[in-house]
Structures are given as structure tokens and as C-alpha cells.
Amino acid sequence: MTTLALAVQVLLAVPMDGRPVRFGVPLPAAAVAQGLRLRGPGQLQWRPLPAAAPPDRVWVEVAIAGAVGEARVVAGGGPACADGRGPAFVLARSARAVEHGRESTTRWLWNDGSVDEVVRVEFHAPVMLDGEPWAIGEARTRWNDSGACRGHAVCDLPRRLWEAGSVLPAAGRIGEVVRRQLALAQERLVEMPGARGAGDFLRSGAVVTNLEFDTTLGLLQQALAGHDRTAFARALRCATHLRDRDLDQRTGLPFAHGPDHRTGVPVPGHAWLRGLLLAGLLATDDGLIAAAGSIARALASSPPLGEGHNELARDYAWPLEELEAWLACSPDPVVAAAANRLAIAIDRRFDPQCRVFRFGEGEIGDGSYLERGWIAGGIVLPALQLHLARRPDPALQEHVRQVQQALLDQIGAGRPGLPTHWRTAGGRTFAEHRAQGDPRGLLLLEGLDPRDLRRLARRESFRDCIAEVPRLDDVDLPTTWSMVARCRWVWR
């Protein structure tokens, strides 16, 4: 009966206008094992992508040609086309050496005569092309018009599909006011000029953001939750920019923000791969997926740098969160061992009296500790929660619970605004800073339990704190937008 049910179940209904589509989607593993086919006219071509999607789902590239109306993908059909030659398209690849590097061309020859093409040049020598300077280690990727938009169909798919694949959280109204503000603010994000600047942004002081706080991830969450094709196209440019422009060939990590794309120092506490990975899966771009894996392995071999007052929580927690995101899709014993070490190192810093994870940056002296609540709630707790999902540990779970409760106690202290940082000593808290309309306050909420967030959302004072964030006139809008848009609670 189970096999029969899978054979007749409609796994995917794709709106079609006669033009081919090609995208990635998480589907039930048991159904994919039965093979896939189209119910009705058209040609389906599919292949598994190198990623899992818990619970019990796998990522699959779906390519459909020759269909009009609603194309229905069902289980119980043909096998995967792993060699790029199938009923919908034929894949053709070529490469050649050029004066300044190596040029690779990939073409999708569709059965209706359409041709998608992407040309990528890896620069092995400095060169000026089309009035722009390119450096060793950079690359330039160019799609033709049709190829650049084949994956836009993901924006037309129902949200429940992304919820089932753990791409989005369950829909709700907690972050509704923030989502509206993010949509307005996204319209004000201005990408840098030229092919070299596309997919990146400037903040105040002419600082290139280098997509800090994972702009790509925020845009993809907006694209899928809001059925926003503009956000999806922009996210793909961001992901391509990170791969082509921002990766340091020596460390394997992205350059941090600075006066240019490649001037900031690469550090493990300022590297994000989740948006890059998701972009690669949605657009079925093997190069983007491989680049995310490369960052994961680089993070695994890059231990936290600072000691004493230079020891930063983000140098432990950001890498842990990114490593766990990679492990959720692609098990790797080396990456897993590095993630385990980071989680143990964070847990060793738990102070049961103050209910904080203590890092050198917060030590003030005389036993006092400056708790940066927005870092604890927005960075440390989410990283540990992802780790616990893979590797349950009752003692660590209890420490996470206690820190969550400490944050809730501070939030509910009865004063206006959300607390971003405060001092603690001997179990007492004092010298608290609270703010209203501060994106750090919204990031603080990321580590809280959804049930607690729902209770907070009933308070008018709480709703006032999260309204109109980020501000549309913020001089650092690309950074503050990303800080808020990356939060899963916003999309509940």
C-alpha cells in the first residue's frame, strides 16, 4: 500500500507557461527512490543533488520542458539522468585556456531549441576587462538571459514544501510586521556598480559589506516565503559574488568587510556558507554547492584566533553554526569533529551562577562580565541548538535552557525596549542597555523557543520594539537588513 500511495501522490505542482524550468527542491526520499515522472504532457528530467534535507528528504534537480499549465511531478517513474543527457535537455561542457586564465562554458540544450549558457573565467593574472580590474584568485560568471532565470519557478511553489524540507519554519504571524518592513527595505538596497560589484553592497564610510550576516540567506528566505522573484535573482547574484570575488585562495575563507572586496582579513568568526549552499541547491548550481563545502572544510581547519580579551564569542559560534548547517546536508567526519570541538569549547565557558557562556571579550574585572545578549541569543544559542539537533547532549541542553531563561528574564524586566547588553556578577545584573528599533534586539530573539516568542508577541510593548526594523533610512541598511532577514523567527 505504501508503494502504491507514493506512485499516485503528486509531489510537486509547477506552474508552467511553455518555457522550460530547472530548479532544486527537497522531496521525500522514499518517493524519489521510486523514480519520478510527469503526470500529463511534457518531459521531466531529474537527478539527485549532493545534499540531504531532514526529515527524510533529499534534494533533487527537477527540469521540465514542453508543459503548459500545471506540471505535476509524481513518484513511480523513470530513473535519474546523471550524465546530463535526458528527455528535457542535453548538457554540454567545454573549457579552454585564455590569456588571463581559464574559461569554462556550460550549455543546456533544451528539446524545444532553447539554449542556456554560463561562461566562467578564473583569473590567473591581473587583467582589465570591460573597464574593470580583475585580480588573481577572482572569477567572472556570466549567464545568458534565459539561463539566469530558469530557477525562478521556486518562488511559485507553496510554502509548505519548504517547511517540510526544513528550509523555512512553520508559517505564523510572529514576524509579520518585520517581514513587511524587510520587503520595503529590500527595495532600497542598491548593489555596487559593474560586473565586479554586482551582488554586494556598500554601507556607511564606503565599506564593502562582503555580505556580512549572510545577505544571501536573508534574500532567499524572503524569496521563498514571499514568492519574491526579485529577491531570488538578487540572492543568486550575491552567492555568485561570494564564490567569484570574496573567497581567499590561501585560507579558503571569505574576506571580511572592508574598503574593497578583498582587503578585510579572513577570520572564522566572519564567514557564512548557509546562503551560498541554499542558493546552490535551489539553482542546482554544483559550483556554488562545492564552494560552500570548501568554506566548511576551511572553517574546520581554522580554530578560533583570540585569547584573553581578544577571545570572541563569534569566533566559536559562527563557525559552529555554519559547520552544523553543512553537516545537516552533507555528513563529513572531519567537519563533524571540528564542530564537536567548538561546541565543547563553548560549553566549558558556561557560568551557572550568571547563566552565561563567558568569553574573554566580556571579562571586565572584579568578577564582572559584560553579557552581550544579542550575541548570546543571536549567535551562540542558535549554533548550539543546531549542534544539539545532530548530537544530543542533556547537560549542554540544560545549559542552553538556562541561558535562554536568563535572556527571557532580562527581556521581561518591565522596562521599555529590548536588552542588547548588560553586566552581571554574583547572579545579579546591572548597567543594562535597552533599545527600541535596534536590529541587534531582533537578532537577540533568534535563540529563544518559539513558544516563548509567541508569548512575547502578545505584548504591545514587544510589538513596538520590533516595528519598523530595520529603518529605511539606516546608513548601514545592507548590514542591518541582513542581520534581521537571516533570523528564522522572522519568517514564522
C-alpha positions, 0 to 999 in steps of 0.5 A: 500500500505504501508503494502504491500511495507514493506512485499516485501522490503528486509531489510537486505542482509547477506552474508552467507557461511553455518555457522550460524550468530547472530548479532544486527542491527537497522531496521525500526520499522514499518517493524519489527512490521510486523514480519520478515522472510527469503526470500529463504532457511534457518531459521531466528530467531529474537527478539527485543533488549532493545534499540531504534535507531532514526529515527524510528528504533529499534534494533533487534537480527537477527540469521540465520542458514542453508543459503548459499549465500545471506540471505535476511531478509524481513518484513511480517513474523513470530513473535519474539522468546523471550524465546530463543527457535526458528527455528535457535537455542535453548538457554540454561542457567545454573549457579552454585556456585564455590569456588571463586564465581559464574559461569554462562554458556550460550549455543546456540544450533544451528539446524545444531549441532553447539554449542556456549558457554560463561562461566562467573565467578564473583569473590567473593574472591581473587583467582589465576587462570591460573597464574593470580590474580583475585580480588573481584568485577572482572569477567572472560568471556570466549567464545568458538571459534565459539561463539566469532565470530558469530557477525562478519557478521556486518562488511559485511553489507553496510554502509548505514544501519548504517547511517540510524540507526544513528550509523555512519554519512553520508559517505564523504571524510572529514576524509579520510586521518585520517581514513587511518592513524587510520587503520595503527595505529590500527595495532600497538596497542598491548593489555596487556598480559593474560586473565586479560589484554586482551582488554586494553592497556598500554601507556607511564610510564606503565599506564593502559589506562582503555580505556580512550576516549572510545577505544571501540567506536573508534574500532567499528566505524572503524569496521563498516565503514571499514568492519574491522573484526579485529577491531570488535573482538578487540572492543568486547574484550575491552567492555568485559574488561570494564564490567569484570575488570574496573567497581567499585562495590561501585560507579558503575563507571569505574576506571580511568587510572592508574598503574593497572586496578583498582587503578585510582579513579572513577570520572564522568568526566572519564567514557564512556558507548557509546562503551560498549552499541554499542558493546552490541547491535551489539553482542546482548550481554544483559550483556554488554547492562545492564552494560552500563545502570548501568554506566548511572544510576551511572553517574546520581547519581554522580554530578560533584566533583570540585569547584573553580579551581578544577571545570572541564569542563569534569566533566559536559560534559562527563557525559552529553554526555554519559547520552544523548547517553543512553537516545537516546536508552533507555528513563529513567526519572531519567537519563533524569533529571540528564542530564537536570541538567548538561546541565543547569549547563553548560549553566549558565557558558556561557560568551557572551562577550568571547563566552565561557562556563567558568569553574573554571579550566580556571579562571586565574585572572584579568578577564582572562580565559584560553579557552581550545578549544579542550575541548570546541569543543571536549567535551562540544559542542558535549554533548550539541548538543546531549542534544539539539537533545532530548530537544530543547532549542533556547537560549542554541542553540544560545549559542552553535552557538556562541561558535562554531563561536568563535572556527571557528574564532580562527581556521581561524586566518591565522596562521599555525596549529590548536588552542588547547588553548588560553586566552581571556578577554574583547572579545579579545584573546591572548597567543594562542597555535597552533599545527600541528599533535596534536590529541587534534586539531582533537578532537577540530573539533568534535563540529563544523557543518559539513558544516563548516568542509567541508569548512575547508577541502578545505584548504591545510593548514587544510589538513596538520594539520590533516595528519598523526594523530595520529603518529605511533610512539606516546608513548601514541598511545592507548590514542591518537588513541582513542581520534581521532577514537571516533570523528564522523567527522572522519568517514564522 
